[in-house]
């Protein structure tokens, strides 16, 4: 550090990301690295000084579940996330990464198939490998980006889009693709077992891939197979079993108790505790919102989606296929699955056809009532009209059962953020501030230092990021300054695109991206690697 550093943040309470009590001190930034000074220590002169008196200085927040893998390339300022203090986004989650996909046709097909979740922005999707894809981010986006390799991409690359088993040769090829991807900078493997074709993978296949990731220092990040067994504990038992067979680390994403579950949060969390007692390494994340979001296509049975987007659309137009879907829905949930009454809380978004724009942020029930059709025809028609791009926002967890997940020591904070539609889930704009303002300050569910650890040090450790996630000498200068008395989410179900209050400064790799609450336009993000 020279005689005059770039920036000095003085007078704030330093909460360093480890969970230890905060202390009054200063944080110096020179280039892309930081130094921490305790109160009373001599501090260097600086080109700029920020007075953080009465505020908290913390590491930048790390979101371990984001659907920004395409949309951040279309909107590199990425304000919904950096303005809530996020300095690192983990993409390629839910088994849905856009590399490795050696075939450009398969890349285009995956973007089309998944457009209702990750969007289909007007960008050149012209990469072939993980390395080519990651080249799109360094110094070109506002925050850091880390990649999980989706098991759908591996299956598409080796087995195509069909529901077929992986023989030993195919599995070996997928393991090699994963090893190559991790050598190029990926952090591990993700699965999304509600999303074909990754959903067609067996427990044994996923265990072998988890083991391959572990051999290269990575871990298994899973959206579990929710329809499995008892639809309550069995999906998570499978996730843990995959890690057990693969001798790998397991991370269960968007872990929460659903109102329809027959049991309690304690039963779910006991699965994690028991696995840890057995000697396994299991963590999870939860999002602090009552509103979930994904592609409307998730409503359609997986057998309809075999073969990729062209085959899916052909089946959606087939009356016999619709009758079969209708019979399955009635068997699963009775009349509510086909009448408008059962679809009032499915809010639709991301429409592109001019004659469908009137449905933006309206419910599926509204479409059904105006068109005079049942749910099957409404969903199939909209997906065909919109080339599979329609998004849905639906009810998710309830606050009454969130507390034990956010208090559990193995839990982390994530957003599961989507960036499409006029009214996305409020979790996209307000997750981290809601935890700090509501769960910490108002509800006293957990202390400030522990909450910050769950947003910074804990995810950095899980991802294997040795020089991020803490305020420590020599670490990369990802920093957020917030006011603990005023920080809050302003995003609501009705107005989800409102920025938070109380996030004053955000630095990414030593560069100020949010300056006194205003985005500077800086794009200092980098690819993060373990």
Order of alpha helices (4+ residues) and beta strands (2+ residues): beta-beta-beta-beta-beta-beta-alpha-alpha-beta-alpha-alpha-alpha-beta-beta-alpha-alpha-beta-alpha-beta-alpha-beta-alpha-beta-beta-alpha-alpha-beta-alpha-alpha-beta-alpha-beta-alpha-alpha-alpha-beta-beta-beta-beta
